[in-house]
C-alpha cells in the first residue's frame, strides 16, 4: 500500500521557508534570553537621615556654634544599581521593565567608567564635592562664616552628588531650625533629592521615581525635589507622598516652614 502523501500546502516552498524561519526565530529568542545586554538594573536604595546617624556614625557634626536638638527626619535618598561589569539577560531585563520598583538604564549612562574601582572613586569624589557645596550654601544662607563654624559630614558608603539639598537642610535645621524656635521638619519624616551648588541653587539628579519609592518605604510623607524633575517624579508616585518642587535652598526652607506652620504657599508638582 503506497504511503500517504502530505498535503501540497505543507510541502510548498513557501511553507518550508516559513518553517525554517520559525525555527531560526525560536533559536534566536532562546539565545537572546540569556545573552548579556548593556543595561544596568536600578532600584530604590537606602535612605539616610541627615539629622541623625548612618552606619553607626553621626551624619552631620558641627562645632563653633550652638547645635539644636531636632525632631523629625530629613532623609537623603539613593538608588541601588548593579555593578558596571554585571550584564543583564533579556529575560531579566523584561522582568525589570514590568516592575515599577525597577528601572533599566544604559550602563554607560550610569557608569561612565566601566572599571568598578574607577566608578566608585568618581562617585565618592562627587559626594565630597557635594558635601562642600552643601556646607557652603547652608552657612551662607545663615550668614555664618566657615572660618568660625566647622561642619563635618559622614555618609559612609553613599556616593554621588544627589544628597546635597538634604545635607544643606540638615545643617540649617541643626543650627537654626525654622528661625522661630521650631524644626524645619515640623516633626515629620521629610525626604528628598537634588544637588546644591555653593550659591544654593538646587539641581537635577535623575532616578527620582525610584527615590520616591524608597522615601515612602522609609516613612516619608513629603518629598523635596528639583523643579525640573516634576514630570518624572509623578510616574508611579507612592500614595500619601507629597511632591514639593524647589529651585533654591531658600525655596526648600520656605516650603518646609509653610508645611510645619500651616501657613504660606507650598509648591506642588
C-alpha positions in Angstrom: 0.0 0.0 0.0 1.7 3.3 -1.1 2.5 5.8 1.7 0.1 8.7 2.1 1.2 12.0 0.5 1.4 15.1 2.6 -1.0 17.9 1.5 0.6 20.2 -1.0 0.2 23.2 1.3 2.6 21.6 3.7 5.3 20.8 1.1 5.1 24.0 -0.8 8.4 26.0 -0.9 6.8 28.9 0.9 5.7 26.7 3.7 9.1 25.1 4.1 10.7 28.6 4.2 8.3 29.8 6.9 9.1 26.7 8.9 12.8 27.3 8.7 12.4 30.9 9.6 10.2 30.0 12.6 12.9 27.6 13.8 15.6 30.3 13.4 13.5 32.9 15.2 12.9 30.4 18.0 16.6 29.7 18.3 17.4 33.5 18.3 14.9 34.1 21.0 16.1 31.3 23.1 19.7 32.6 22.8 18.6 36.2 23.3 17.0 35.4 26.6 20.4 34.6 28.0 22.7 36.9 26.1 24.0 39.7 28.3 22.7 43.2 27.4 24.5 46.6 28.1 22.0 47.7 30.7 22.2 48.4 34.4 19.4 47.5 36.7 18.4 50.2 39.2 16.0 50.1 42.2 15.2 52.1 45.3 18.3 52.3 47.5 18.8 53.2 51.2 17.8 56.5 52.7 19.8 58.3 55.4 18.6 60.8 57.9 20.9 63.8 57.7 19.8 64.9 61.2 20.8 61.5 62.7 23.3 58.8 62.2 24.1 56.4 59.3 26.1 53.2 59.6 26.7 54.0 63.2 28.2 57.5 62.7 26.6 60.9 63.0 25.9 62.3 59.5 26.5 66.0 60.4 28.8 67.1 63.1 29.1 70.9 63.9 31.5 72.8 66.1 32.0 76.5 66.6 28.3 77.3 67.1 25.4 76.0 69.3 23.6 73.0 67.9 19.9 72.4 68.4 18.2 69.2 69.4 15.9 68.4 66.5 12.9 66.2 65.9 11.7 64.6 62.7 13.9 63.4 59.9 15.5 64.8 56.7 16.3 61.8 54.6 18.6 61.8 51.6 17.5 59.2 49.1 19.5 56.9 46.8 19.2 54.4 44.1 20.8 51.0 44.0 22.5 49.8 40.8 24.1 46.6 39.6 27.9 46.7 39.2 29.1 48.0 35.8 30.6 44.7 35.0 27.4 42.8 35.7 25.4 42.2 32.5 21.6 41.6 32.4 19.9 38.9 30.3 17.0 39.7 28.1 14.7 37.8 30.4 15.9 39.7 33.5 15.5 43.0 31.6 11.9 42.2 30.6 11.2 41.4 34.3 12.6 44.8 35.3 10.7 46.6 32.6 7.4 45.2 34.0 8.3 46.1 37.7 7.6 49.7 38.8 10.2 49.4 41.5 13.0 48.7 39.0 14.4 50.6 36.0 16.8 49.9 33.2 19.4 52.4 32.2 22.3 52.2 29.7 25.3 51.1 31.6 27.4 53.9 30.0 24.9 56.5 31.4 25.2 55.1 35.0 28.9 54.3 34.9 31.0 56.5 32.5 33.9 54.3 33.6 33.5 50.6 33.0 36.1 49.9 35.7 34.2 49.3 39.0 37.1 50.8 41.0 37.2 54.0 38.9 33.4 54.2 39.1 33.5 54.0 42.9 36.2 56.7 43.1 34.2 59.0 40.9 31.0 58.7 43.0 33.0 59.3 46.2 34.6 62.4 44.6 31.2 63.7 43.7 30.0 63.1 47.3 32.9 65.1 48.7 32.2 68.0 46.3 28.5 67.8 47.2 29.3 67.9 51.0 31.5 71.0 50.5 28.8 72.8 48.4 26.1 71.9 50.9 28.1 73.3 53.8 29.0 76.5 51.9 25.3 77.0 50.8 23.9 76.3 54.3 26.3 78.6 56.1 25.8 81.4 53.5 22.0 81.1 54.0 22.5 81.5 57.7 25.1 84.3 57.3 27.7 82.3 59.2 31.4 82.3 58.4 33.0 78.9 57.6 36.1 80.2 59.4 34.1 80.1 62.7 31.7 77.2 62.1 33.1 73.8 61.2 30.9 71.2 59.6 31.9 67.5 59.2 29.8 65.2 57.1 29.9 61.4 57.0 27.5 59.4 54.8 29.5 56.2 54.8 29.4 54.4 51.6 26.9 56.6 49.9 28.3 58.3 46.8 27.3 60.8 44.2 26.1 64.4 44.4 22.4 64.0 45.0 22.3 64.3 48.8 23.4 68.0 48.6 20.0 69.6 49.2 19.1 67.3 52.2 22.6 67.8 53.7 22.3 71.6 53.5 18.8 71.5 55.1 20.2 69.3 57.8 22.9 71.8 58.6 20.3 74.7 58.7 18.0 72.7 60.9 20.7 71.8 63.4 21.9 75.4 63.6 18.7 77.5 63.3 15.6 75.3 62.7 12.8 77.4 61.2 14.3 80.6 62.8 11.4 80.8 65.3 12.4 78.0 67.7 10.8 75.2 65.7 12.2 72.4 63.5 12.2 72.6 59.7 10.6 69.2 59.6 7.7 70.0 61.9 8.4 66.6 63.5 7.7 64.8 60.2 9.8 62.5 58.0 10.9 64.6 55.1 12.8 63.0 52.2 14.3 64.5 49.1 17.0 64.6 46.4 18.8 67.3 44.4 22.3 68.7 44.1 23.0 72.1 45.7 25.7 74.5 44.5 27.6 76.9 46.8 25.0 79.6 45.8 22.1 77.5 47.0 20.7 76.5 43.6 19.1 73.0 43.6 19.9 70.9 40.6 18.5 67.8 38.9 19.9 64.3 39.6 17.8 61.6 37.9 16.3 58.4 39.3 13.5 60.3 41.1 10.7 57.7 40.6 12.8 55.1 42.3 13.8 57.5 45.1 10.2 58.4 45.9 9.6 54.6 46.3 12.5 54.4 48.8 11.3 57.5 50.6 7.7 56.2 51.1 9.1 52.8 52.2 11.1 54.6 55.0 8.1 56.6 56.3 8.4 59.9 54.4 5.2 61.9 53.7 6.9 64.8 51.9 9.5 64.6 49.1 11.6 67.7 48.1 12.9 67.6 44.5 14.3 69.9 41.8 11.5 71.7 40.0 12.6 70.4 36.6 12.0 66.8 37.6 8.3 67.1 38.5 7.1 65.2 35.4 9.5 62.3 36.1 8.6 62.2 39.8 4.9 61.9 39.0 5.5 58.5 37.5 4.3 55.9 40.0 4.3 58.3 42.9 3.6 56.4 46.1 0.2 57.1 47.7 0.5 59.5 50.6 3.7 61.1 49.4 3.5 64.9 48.7 5.9 66.1 46.0 7.3 69.6 46.7 9.4 71.1 43.9 12.1 73.8 44.6 14.7 75.7 42.7 16.8 77.0 45.6 17.7 76.2 49.2 15.7 79.2 50.2 12.7 77.7 48.4 13.1 74.5 50.3 13.3 76.2 53.7 10.2 78.3 52.9 8.2 75.2 51.8 9.1 73.3 54.9 8.3 76.2 57.1 4.9 76.6 55.4 4.2 72.9 55.9 5.1 72.9 59.5 3.2 76.1 60.4 0.3 75.5 58.1 0.6 79.0 56.7 2.1 80.1 53.4 2.1 78.5 50.0 3.6 75.1 49.4 4.6 74.4 45.8 3.5 71.1 44.2 4.1 69.1 41.1 
